[in-house]
Amino acid sequence: MIVGIGVDVVDLARFERALSRTPGLRERLFAEGERELPLRSLAGRFAAKEALMKALGETDGIRWVDMVVTTDAHGDPDLALSGRAAEIASRRGIDRVHVSMSHDAGIATAFVVAESSGRRPDLGERS
């Protein structure tokens, strides 16, 4: 069952300006393994993290490094959750997150679907 969806778009030029103007922003937004990727990849990952928070439906206490874009065994993007992001997902019964990212023409975008294989604990039983 789909529990939530989220989408986000990032303007690459604006994102690049933000990273260059704000010391420490790269470290705040990205886990160590993500930080040295090309700008377009960072923007896609930022969009994926924003889209994930929309899909979770709650953002209180989530740190950006609680969400890490990884690559699965097939080379496709995946999201690893820890900390508060993992707590919210667990409480909402989310046991699978699907992510798609793309970048072209100065824009990066990501789409996230949060899925549960069981009932949604935060909503109780439905009649």
N, CA, C and O atoms as a GROMACS GRO file, in nm:
protein
  508
    1MET      N    1   0.084  -0.116   0.000
    1MET     CA    2   0.000   0.000   0.000
    1MET      C    3   0.089   0.124   0.000
    1MET      O    4   0.188   0.130   0.073
    2ILE      N    5   0.054   0.222  -0.081
    2ILE     CA    6   0.128   0.348  -0.083
    2ILE      C    7   0.088   0.431   0.038
    2ILE      O    8  -0.031   0.457   0.061
    3VAL      N    9   0.187   0.471   0.115
    3VAL     CA   10   0.164   0.551   0.236
    3VAL      C   11   0.186   0.699   0.208
    3VAL      O   12   0.122   0.785   0.268
    4GLY      N   13   0.277   0.730   0.116
    4GLY     CA   14   0.304   0.869   0.083
    4GLY      C   15   0.384   0.882  -0.044
    4GLY      O   16   0.455   0.790  -0.085
    5ILE      N   17   0.372   0.998  -0.107
    5ILE     CA   18   0.451   1.030  -0.224
    5ILE      C   19   0.511   1.170  -0.207
    5ILE      O   20   0.457   1.252  -0.134
    6GLY      N   21   0.621   1.194  -0.275
    6GLY     CA   22   0.682   1.326  -0.270
    6GLY      C   23   0.761   1.351  -0.397
    6GLY      O   24   0.815   1.258  -0.457
    7VAL      N   25   0.767   1.476  -0.436
    7VAL     CA   26   0.844   1.516  -0.553
    7VAL      C   27   0.913   1.648  -0.522
    7VAL      O   28   0.860   1.729  -0.446
    8ASP      N   29   1.030   1.670  -0.580
    8ASP     CA   30   1.100   1.796  -0.560
    8ASP      C   31   1.184   1.826  -0.684
    8ASP      O   32   1.228   1.735  -0.754
    9VAL      N   33   1.204   1.955  -0.710
    9VAL     CA   34   1.283   2.003  -0.821
    9VAL      C   35   1.384   2.103  -0.767
    9VAL      O   36   1.352   2.187  -0.684
   10VAL      N   37   1.509   2.093  -0.816
   10VAL     CA   38   1.617   2.182  -0.772
   10VAL      C   39   1.679   2.250  -0.893
   10VAL      O   40   1.716   2.184  -0.990
   11ASP      N   41   1.689   2.381  -0.887
   11ASP     CA   42   1.758   2.458  -0.990
   11ASP      C   43   1.908   2.448  -0.964
   11ASP      O   44   1.955   2.490  -0.858
   12LEU      N   45   1.983   2.392  -1.058
   12LEU     CA   46   2.126   2.366  -1.037
   12LEU      C   47   2.206   2.493  -1.009
   12LEU      O   48   2.291   2.494  -0.920
   13ALA      N   49   2.180   2.600  -1.083
   13ALA     CA   50   2.256   2.725  -1.063
   13ALA      C   51   2.230   2.782  -0.923
   13ALA      O   52   2.324   2.825  -0.856
   14ARG      N   53   2.107   2.782  -0.881
   14ARG     CA   54   2.073   2.833  -0.748
   14ARG      C   55   2.134   2.746  -0.639
   14ARG      O   56   2.184   2.796  -0.538
   15PHE      N   57   2.130   2.615  -0.660
   15PHE     CA   58   2.187   2.522  -0.564
   15PHE      C   59   2.338   2.541  -0.553
   15PHE      O   60   2.394   2.539  -0.443
   16GLU      N   61   2.404   2.561  -0.666
   16GLU     CA   62   2.549   2.584  -0.668
   16GLU      C   63   2.584   2.712  -0.592
   16GLU      O   64   2.680   2.715  -0.515
   17ARG      N   65   2.506   2.818  -0.612
   17ARG     CA   66   2.529   2.943  -0.539
   17ARG      C   67   2.513   2.923  -0.389
   17ARG      O   68   2.593   2.974  -0.311
   18ALA      N   69   2.412   2.849  -0.349
   18ALA     CA   70   2.389   2.824  -0.206
   18ALA      C   71   2.507   2.748  -0.145
   18ALA      O   72   2.552   2.781  -0.035
   19LEU      N   73   2.557   2.648  -0.215
   19LEU     CA   74   2.671   2.571  -0.164
   19LEU      C   75   2.797   2.657  -0.153
   19LEU      O   76   2.873   2.644  -0.057
   20SER      N   77   2.818   2.744  -0.251
   20SER     CA   78   2.940   2.826  -0.248
   20SER      C   79   2.930   2.941  -0.148
   20SER      O   80   3.033   2.982  -0.094
   21ARG      N   81   2.812   2.992  -0.121
   21ARG     CA   82   2.794   3.105  -0.029
   21ARG      C   83   2.787   3.063   0.117
   21ARG      O   84   2.815   3.143   0.206
   22THR      N   85   2.749   2.939   0.144
   22THR     CA   86   2.721   2.897   0.281
   22THR      C   87   2.822   2.793   0.328
   22THR      O   88   2.810   2.676   0.294
   23PRO      N   89   2.922   2.836   0.405
   23PRO     CA   90   3.019   2.740   0.457
   23PRO      C   91   2.948   2.633   0.543
   23PRO      O   92   2.861   2.664   0.624
   24GLY      N   93   2.988   2.511   0.522
   24GLY     CA   94   2.932   2.401   0.602
   24GLY      C   95   2.802   2.344   0.550
   24GLY      O   96   2.754   2.244   0.603
   25LEU      N   97   2.743   2.406   0.447
   25LEU     CA   98   2.615   2.356   0.397
   25LEU      C   99   2.628   2.215   0.339
   25LEU      O  100   2.543   2.130   0.362
   26ARG      N  101   2.735   2.191   0.265
   26ARG     CA  102   2.758   2.058   0.207
   26ARG      C  103   2.763   1.952   0.317
   26ARG      O  104   2.706   1.843   0.302
   27GLU      N  105   2.832   1.982   0.428
   27GLU     CA  106   2.844   1.886   0.538
   27GLU      C  107   2.711   1.868   0.611
   27GLU      O  108   2.684   1.759   0.662
   28ARG      N  109   2.629   1.972   0.616
   28ARG     CA  110   2.499   1.962   0.684
   28ARG      C  111   2.399   1.883   0.602
   28ARG      O  112   2.316   1.810   0.657
   29LEU      N  113   2.406   1.897   0.469
   29LEU     CA  114   2.308   1.832   0.381
   29LEU      C  115   2.342   1.689   0.342
   29LEU      O  116   2.253   1.609   0.314
   30PHE      N  117   2.472   1.657   0.339
   30PHE     CA  118   2.512   1.530   0.280
   30PHE      C  119   2.602   1.448   0.372
   30PHE      O  120   2.685   1.503   0.444
   31ALA      N  121   2.582   1.318   0.368
   31ALA     CA  122   2.669   1.225   0.441
   31ALA      C  123   2.807   1.226   0.376
   31ALA      O  124   2.823   1.268   0.261
   32GLU      N  125   2.904   1.180   0.448
   32GLU     CA  126   3.043   1.184   0.401
   32GLU      C  127   3.060   1.123   0.262
   32GLU      O  128   3.131   1.180   0.179
   33GLY      N  129   2.996   1.011   0.236
   33GLY     CA  130   3.010   0.944   0.107
   33GLY      C  131   2.944   1.016  -0.009
   33GLY      O  132   2.970   0.984  -0.125
   34GLU      N  133   2.858   1.113   0.020
   34GLU     CA  134   2.788   1.188  -0.085
   34GLU      C  135   2.859   1.318  -0.122
   34GLU      O  136   2.843   1.366  -0.235
   35ARG      N  137   2.935   1.374  -0.033
   35ARG     CA  138   2.984   1.513  -0.043
   35ARG      C  139   3.070   1.546  -0.164
   35ARG      O  140   3.067   1.660  -0.211
   36GLU      N  141   3.145   1.452  -0.216
   36GLU     CA  142   3.238   1.482  -0.325
   36GLU      C  143   3.181   1.453  -0.463
   36GLU      O  144   3.254   1.457  -0.562
   37LEU      N  145   3.052   1.423  -0.471
   37LEU     CA  146   2.989   1.395  -0.600
   37LEU      C  147   2.974   1.522  -0.681
   37LEU      O  148   2.978   1.632  -0.625
   38PRO      N  149   2.957   1.511  -0.813
   38PRO     CA  150   2.935   1.629  -0.897
   38PRO      C  151   2.808   1.705  -0.855
   38PRO      O  152   2.718   1.648  -0.795
   39LEU      N  153   2.804   1.833  -0.887
   39LEU     CA  154   2.693   1.918  -0.849
   39LEU      C  155   2.557   1.860  -0.889
   39LEU      O  156   2.465   1.860  -0.807
   40ARG      N  157   2.544   1.811  -1.012
   40ARG     CA  158   2.415   1.757  -1.057
   40ARG      C  159   2.371   1.639  -0.971
   40ARG      O  160   2.252   1.622  -0.946
   41SER      N  161   2.466   1.558  -0.925
   41SER     CA  162   2.434   1.444  -0.840
   41SER      C  163   2.394   1.491  -0.700
   41SER      O  164   2.302   1.436  -0.640
   42LEU      N  165   2.463   1.592  -0.649
   42LEU     CA  166   2.426   1.648  -0.518
   42LEU      C  167   2.286   1.708  -0.523
   42LEU      O  168   2.206   1.688  -0.432
   43ALA      N  169   2.257   1.781  -0.630
   43ALA     CA  170   2.125   1.842  -0.643
   43ALA      C  171   2.016   1.734  -0.651
   43ALA      O  172   1.909   1.750  -0.592
   44GLY      N  173   2.042   1.626  -0.723
   44GLY     CA  174   1.947   1.516  -0.730
   44GLY      C  175   1.925   1.452  -0.594
   44GLY      O  176   1.812   1.416  -0.560
   45ARG      N  177   2.032   1.437  -0.518
   45ARG     CA  178   2.021   1.380  -0.384
   45ARG      C  179   1.946   1.474  -0.290
   45ARG      O  180   1.866   1.428  -0.208
   46PHE      N  181   1.971   1.603  -0.301
   46PHE     CA  182   1.896   1.698  -0.220
   46PHE      C  183   1.747   1.691  -0.255
   46PHE      O  184   1.663   1.691  -0.165
   47ALA      N  185   1.714   1.685  -0.384
   47ALA     CA  186   1.575   1.672  -0.426
   47ALA      C  187   1.513   1.543  -0.372
   47ALA      O  188   1.397   1.542  -0.331
   48ALA      N  189   1.591   1.434  -0.371
   48ALA     CA  190   1.540   1.307  -0.319
   48ALA      C  191   1.510   1.316  -0.170
   48ALA      O  192   1.410   1.262  -0.123
   49LYS      N  193   1.596   1.385  -0.095
   49LYS     CA  194   1.574   1.400   0.049
   49LYS      C  195   1.452   1.487   0.076
   49LYS      O  196   1.373   1.457   0.166
   50GLU      N  197   1.434   1.594  -0.001
   50GLU     CA  198   1.315   1.678   0.012
   50GLU      C  199   1.189   1.598  -0.022
   50GLU      O  200   1.089   1.605   0.049
   51ALA      N  201   1.195   1.521  -0.131
   51ALA     CA  202   1.081   1.440  -0.172
   51ALA      C  203   1.049   1.334  -0.067
   51ALA      O  204   0.932   1.305  -0.042
   52LEU      N  205   1.152   1.276  -0.005
   52LEU     CA  206   1.130   1.177   0.100
   52LEU      C  207   1.056   1.239   0.218
   52LEU      O  208   0.963   1.178   0.271
   53MET      N  209   1.097   1.359   0.260
   53MET     CA  210   1.028   1.422   0.373
   53MET      C  211   0.881   1.447   0.341
   53MET      O  212   0.796   1.436   0.429
   54LYS      N  213   0.852   1.482   0.218
   54LYS     CA  214   0.712   1.499   0.177
   54LYS      C  215   0.638   1.366   0.183
   54LYS      O  216   0.524   1.360   0.227
   55ALA      N  217   0.704   1.260   0.138
   55ALA     CA  218   0.641   1.127   0.141
   55ALA      C  219   0.619   1.078   0.283
   55ALA      O  220   0.520   1.010   0.311
   56LEU      N  221   0.712   1.112   0.374
   56LEU     CA  222   0.696   1.073   0.515
   56LEU      C  223   0.583   1.149   0.582
   56LEU      O  224   0.520   1.098   0.674
   57GLY      N  225   0.557   1.270   0.534
   57GLY     CA  226   0.448   1.350   0.589
   57GLY      C  227   0.481   1.420   0.719
   57GLY      O  228   0.394   1.481   0.781
   58GLU      N  229   0.605   1.413   0.759
   58GLU     CA  230   0.648   1.473   0.887
   58GLU      C  231   0.797   1.498   0.878
   58GLU      O  232   0.871   1.416   0.823
   59THR      N  233   0.843   1.612   0.932
   59THR     CA  234   0.985   1.644   0.923
   59THR      C  235   1.048   1.676   1.057
   59THR      O  236   1.170   1.696   1.064
   60ASP      N  237   0.970   1.683   1.163
   60ASP     CA  238   1.023   1.723   1.293
   60ASP      C  239   1.140   1.636   1.338
   60ASP      O  240   1.126   1.515   1.353
   61GLY      N  241   1.254   1.700   1.358
   61GLY     CA  242   1.371   1.632   1.411
   61GLY      C  243   1.456   1.558   1.310
   61GLY      O  244   1.559   1.502   1.346
   62ILE      N  245   1.415   1.556   1.183
   62ILE     CA  246   1.495   1.486   1.082
   62ILE      C  247   1.617   1.570   1.047
   62ILE      O  248   1.606   1.689   1.020
   63ARG      N  249   1.733   1.506   1.047
   63ARG     CA  250   1.856   1.569   1.001
   63ARG      C  251   1.879   1.523   0.857
   63ARG      O  252   1.840   1.412   0.820
   64TRP      N  253   1.941   1.609   0.778
   64TRP     CA  254   1.965   1.574   0.638
   64TRP      C  255   2.047   1.446   0.626
   64TRP      O  256   2.026   1.369   0.532
   65VAL      N  257   2.139   1.423   0.718
   65VAL     CA  258   2.224   1.303   0.710
   65VAL      C  259   2.153   1.178   0.762
   65VAL      O  260   2.210   1.070   0.762
   66ASP      N  261   2.026   1.194   0.808
   66ASP     CA  262   1.943   1.077   0.842
   66ASP      C  263   1.889   1.011   0.716
   66ASP      O  264   1.828   0.904   0.722
   67MET      N  265   1.911   1.075   0.601
   67MET     CA  266   1.863   1.025   0.472
   67MET      C  267   1.984   1.025   0.378
   67MET      O  268   2.040   1.130   0.348
   68VAL      N  269   2.023   0.908   0.332
   68VAL     CA  270   2.140   0.896   0.244
   68VAL      C  271   2.098   0.824   0.117
   68VAL      O  272   2.040   0.715   0.122
   69VAL      N  273   2.128   0.886   0.004
   69VAL     CA  274   2.100   0.820  -0.123
   69VAL      C  275   2.214   0.723  -0.150
   69VAL      O  276   2.331   0.762  -0.154
   70THR      N  277   2.179   0.597  -0.168
   70THR     CA  278   2.275   0.492  -0.195
   70THR      C  279   2.242   0.430  -0.332
   70THR      O  280   2.152   0.476  -0.402
   71THR      N  281   2.314   0.328  -0.366
   71THR     CA  282   2.289   0.254  -0.490
   71THR      C  283   2.264   0.108  -0.453
   71THR      O  284   2.340   0.049  -0.377
   72ASP      N  285   2.156   0.051  -0.508
   72ASP     CA  286   2.126  -0.089  -0.478
   72ASP      C  287   2.212  -0.183  -0.562
   72ASP      O  288   2.298  -0.137  -0.638
   73ALA      N  289   2.190  -0.312  -0.549
   73ALA     CA  290   2.271  -0.413  -0.618
   73ALA      C  291   2.261  -0.403  -0.771
   73ALA      O  292   2.348  -0.452  -0.842
   74HIS      N  293   2.155  -0.340  -0.820
   74HIS     CA  294   2.135  -0.326  -0.965
   74HIS      C  295   2.185  -0.191  -1.017
   74HIS      O  296   2.173  -0.163  -1.136
   75GLY      N  297   2.242  -0.109  -0.929
   75GLY     CA  298   2.291   0.023  -0.970
   75GLY      C  299   2.185   0.132  -0.966
   75GLY      O  300   2.211   0.244  -1.010
   76ASP      N  301   2.067   0.100  -0.915
   76ASP     CA  302   1.959   0.198  -0.906
   76ASP      C  303   1.966   0.274  -0.774
   76ASP      O  304   2.016   0.221  -0.675
   77PRO      N  305   1.916   0.398  -0.772
   77PRO     CA  306   1.920   0.473  -0.647
   77PRO      C  307   1.828   0.413  -0.542
   77PRO      O  308   1.724   0.355  -0.573
   78ASP      N  309   1.869   0.429  -0.418
   78ASP     CA  310   1.792   0.380  -0.303
   78ASP      C  311   1.811   0.483  -0.192
   78ASP      O  312   1.902   0.565  -0.199
   79LEU      N  313   1.728   0.478  -0.091
   79LEU     CA  314   1.741   0.568   0.024
   79LEU      C  315   1.763   0.487   0.150
   79LEU      O  316   1.685   0.398   0.182
   80ALA      N  317   1.870   0.518   0.221
   80ALA     CA  318   1.897   0.456   0.351
   80ALA      C  319   1.855   0.555   0.459
   80ALA      O  320   1.898   0.670   0.458
   81LEU      N  321   1.770   0.510   0.550
   81LEU     CA  322   1.718   0.596   0.656
   81LEU      C  323   1.778   0.558   0.790
   81LEU      O  324   1.799   0.440   0.819
   82SER      N  325   1.806   0.659   0.871
   82SER     CA  326   1.853   0.637   1.007
   82SER      C  327   1.792   0.745   1.095
   82SER      O  328   1.720   0.832   1.047
   83GLY      N  329   1.822   0.739   1.224
   83GLY     CA  330   1.777   0.843   1.315
   83GLY      C  331   1.628   0.868   1.309
   83GLY      O  332   1.547   0.775   1.301
   84ARG      N  333   1.592   0.995   1.314
   84ARG     CA  334   1.451   1.035   1.318
   84ARG      C  335   1.376   0.995   1.191
   84ARG      O  336   1.259   0.960   1.199
   85ALA      N  337   1.441   0.999   1.076
   85ALA     CA  338   1.374   0.958   0.952
   85ALA      C  339   1.332   0.811   0.960
   85ALA      O  340   1.221   0.777   0.918
   86ALA      N  341   1.418   0.726   1.012
   86ALA     CA  342   1.385   0.584   1.027
   86ALA      C  343   1.274   0.564   1.130
   86ALA      O  344   1.187   0.478   1.112
   87GLU      N  345   1.275   0.644   1.237
   87GLU     CA  346   1.170   0.635   1.339
   87GLU      C  347   1.033   0.669   1.281
   87GLU      O  348   0.935   0.598   1.305
   88ILE      N  349   1.026   0.777   1.206
   88ILE     CA  350   0.899   0.818   1.145
   88ILE      C  351   0.851   0.712   1.047
   88ILE      O  352   0.734   0.676   1.047
   89ALA      N  353   0.941   0.663   0.964
   89ALA     CA  354   0.904   0.559   0.868
   89ALA      C  355   0.850   0.435   0.940
   89ALA      O  356   0.749   0.379   0.899
   90SER      N  357   0.917   0.393   1.045
   90SER     CA  358   0.874   0.276   1.119
   90SER      C  359   0.737   0.298   1.183
   90SER      O  360   0.650   0.211   1.175
   91ARG      N  361   0.718   0.413   1.244
   91ARG     CA  362   0.591   0.443   1.310
   91ARG      C  363   0.476   0.446   1.211
   91ARG      O  364   0.363   0.408   1.244
   92ARG      N  365   0.504   0.492   1.089
   92ARG     CA  366   0.400   0.498   0.986
   92ARG      C  367   0.385   0.366   0.910
   92ARG      O  368   0.302   0.356   0.820
   93GLY      N  369   0.465   0.266   0.947
   93GLY     CA  370   0.455   0.135   0.882
   93GLY      C  371   0.523   0.129   0.746
   93GLY      O  372   0.498   0.037   0.669
   94ILE      N  373   0.609   0.226   0.717
   94ILE     CA  374   0.678   0.229   0.588
   94ILE      C  375   0.794   0.131   0.592
   94ILE      O  376   0.885   0.143   0.674
   95ASP      N  377   0.790   0.033   0.503
   95ASP     CA  378   0.898  -0.066   0.500
   95ASP      C  379   0.970  -0.070   0.366
   95ASP      O  380   1.062  -0.150   0.347
   96ARG      N  381   0.930   0.017   0.273
   96ARG     CA  382   0.999   0.025   0.143
   96ARG      C  383   0.984   0.166   0.090
   96ARG      O  384   0.876   0.225   0.093
   97VAL      N  385   1.095   0.219   0.040
   97VAL     CA  386   1.094   0.352  -0.021
   97VAL      C  387   1.151   0.339  -0.162
   97VAL      O  388   1.260   0.285  -0.181
   98HIS      N  389   1.078   0.389  -0.260
   98HIS     CA  390   1.122   0.388  -0.399
   98HIS      C  391   1.162   0.530  -0.436
   98HIS      O  392   1.092   0.625  -0.401
   99VAL      N  393   1.273   0.545  -0.507
   99VAL     CA  394   1.319   0.678  -0.546
   99VAL      C  395   1.364   0.677  -0.691
   99VAL      O  396   1.426   0.582  -0.738
  100SER      N  397   1.330   0.785  -0.761
  100SER     CA  398   1.378   0.806  -0.897
  100SER      C  399   1.432   0.948  -0.904
  100SER      O  400   1.369   1.042  -0.855
  101MET      N  401   1.550   0.964  -0.965
  101MET     CA  402   1.612   1.095  -0.976
  101MET      C  403   1.652   1.117  -1.122
  101MET      O  404   1.680   1.023  -1.196
  102SER      N  405   1.654   1.246  -1.161
  102SER     CA  406   1.697   1.280  -1.295
  102SER      C  407   1.750   1.423  -1.294
  102SER      O  408   1.717   1.502  -1.206
  103HIS      N  409   1.835   1.454  -1.393
  103HIS     CA  410   1.881   1.592  -1.409
  103HIS      C  411   1.901   1.620  -1.557
  103HIS      O  412   1.953   1.538  -1.632
  104ASP      N  413   1.858   1.741  -1.597
  104ASP     CA  414   1.871   1.784  -1.736
  104ASP      C  415   1.838   1.933  -1.743
  104ASP      O  416   1.757   1.982  -1.665
  105ALA      N  417   1.900   2.002  -1.836
  105ALA     CA  418   1.868   2.142  -1.865
  105ALA      C  419   1.871   2.231  -1.741
  105ALA      O  420   1.786   2.319  -1.725
  106GLY      N  421   1.968   2.208  -1.652
  106GLY     CA  422   1.983   2.294  -1.536
  106GLY      C  423   1.891   2.264  -1.420
  106GLY      O  424   1.880   2.343  -1.326
  107ILE      N  425   1.824   2.149  -1.425
  107ILE     CA  426   1.730   2.111  -1.319
  107ILE      C  427   1.757   1.967  -1.275
  107ILE      O  428   1.787   1.880  -1.358
  108ALA      N  429   1.747   1.944  -1.145
  108ALA     CA  430   1.750   1.807  -1.091
  108ALA      C  431   1.613   1.784  -1.028
  108ALA      O  432   1.554   1.874  -0.968
  109THR      N  433   1.563   1.663  -1.042
  109THR     CA  434   1.432   1.630  -0.986
  109THR      C  435   1.436   1.491  -0.923
  109THR      O  436   1.517   1.406  -0.962
  110ALA      N  437   1.348   1.470  -0.828
  110ALA     CA  438   1.337   1.338  -0.765
  110ALA      C  439   1.191   1.312  -0.729
  110ALA      O  440   1.115   1.404  -0.698
  111PHE      N  441   1.155   1.185  -0.734
  111PHE     CA  442   1.022   1.140  -0.699
  111PHE      C  443   1.036   1.022  -0.603
  111PHE      O  444   1.114   0.930  -0.629
  112VAL      N  445   0.962   1.024  -0.492
  112VAL     CA  446   0.971   0.920  -0.391
  112VAL      C  447   0.832   0.863  -0.362
  112VAL      O  448   0.735   0.937  -0.350
  113VAL      N  449   0.826   0.732  -0.351
  113VAL     CA  450   0.704   0.662  -0.309
  113VAL      C  451   0.738   0.584  -0.183
  113VAL      O  452   0.830   0.503  -0.183
  114ALA      N  453   0.662   0.608  -0.077
  114ALA     CA  454   0.678   0.534   0.049
  114ALA      C  455   0.569   0.428   0.055
  114ALA      O  456   0.451   0.457   0.036
  115GLU      N  457   0.611   0.305   0.081
  115GLU     CA  458   0.520   0.192   0.073
  115GLU      C  459   0.520   0.112   0.203
  115GLU      O  460   0.621   0.104   0.273
  116SER      N  461   0.404   0.054   0.234
  116SER     CA  462   0.389  -0.033   0.350
  116SER      C  463   0.330  -0.165   0.305
  116SER      O  464   0.239  -0.169   0.223
  117SER      N  465   0.383  -0.274   0.359
  117SER     CA  466   0.328  -0.405   0.325
  117SER      C  467   0.214  -0.444   0.419
  117SER      O  468   0.147  -0.545   0.396
  118GLY      N  469   0.193  -0.367   0.523
  118GLY     CA  470   0.087  -0.397   0.620
  118GLY      C  471  -0.002  -0.277   0.643
  118GLY      O  472  -0.005  -0.184   0.563
  119ARG      N  473  -0.075  -0.282   0.754
  119ARG     CA  474  -0.164  -0.170   0.785
  119ARG      C  475  -0.082  -0.052   0.834
  119ARG      O  476   0.032  -0.068   0.879
  120ARG      N  477  -0.138   0.066   0.825
  120ARG     CA  478  -0.069   0.189   0.866
  120ARG      C  479  -0.093   0.211   1.016
  120ARG      O  480  -0.203   0.248   1.056
  121PRO      N  481   0.010   0.187   1.098
  121PRO     CA  482  -0.008   0.199   1.242
  121PRO      C  483  -0.053   0.335   1.290
  121PRO      O  484  -0.123   0.344   1.391
  122ASP      N  485  -0.017   0.442   1.220
  122ASP     CA  486  -0.054   0.575   1.266
  122ASP      C  487  -0.201   0.609   1.239
  122ASP      O  488  -0.253   0.705   1.295
  123LEU      N  489  -0.268   0.530   1.154
  123LEU     CA  490  -0.408   0.556   1.122
  123LEU      C  491  -0.503   0.453   1.182
  123LEU      O  492  -0.624   0.471   1.178
  124GLY      N  493  -0.448   0.346   1.238
  124GLY     CA  494  -0.532   0.244   1.296
  124GLY      C  495  -0.604   0.163   1.189
  124GLY      O  496  -0.576   0.177   1.070
  125GLU      N  497  -0.696   0.081   1.232
  125GLU     CA  498  -0.771  -0.003   1.139
  125GLU      C  499  -0.877   0.078   1.067
  125GLU      O  500  -0.938   0.167   1.125
  126ARG      N  501  -0.899   0.046   0.942
  126ARG     CA  502  -1.004   0.111   0.864
  126ARG      C  503  -1.122   0.017   0.852
  126ARG      O  504  -1.106  -0.105   0.847
  127SER      N  505  -1.240   0.073   0.848
  127SER     CA  506  -1.361  -0.011   0.833
  127SER      C  507  -1.397  -0.023   0.688
  127SER      O  508  -1.496  -0.089   0.655
   0.00000   0.00000   0.00000
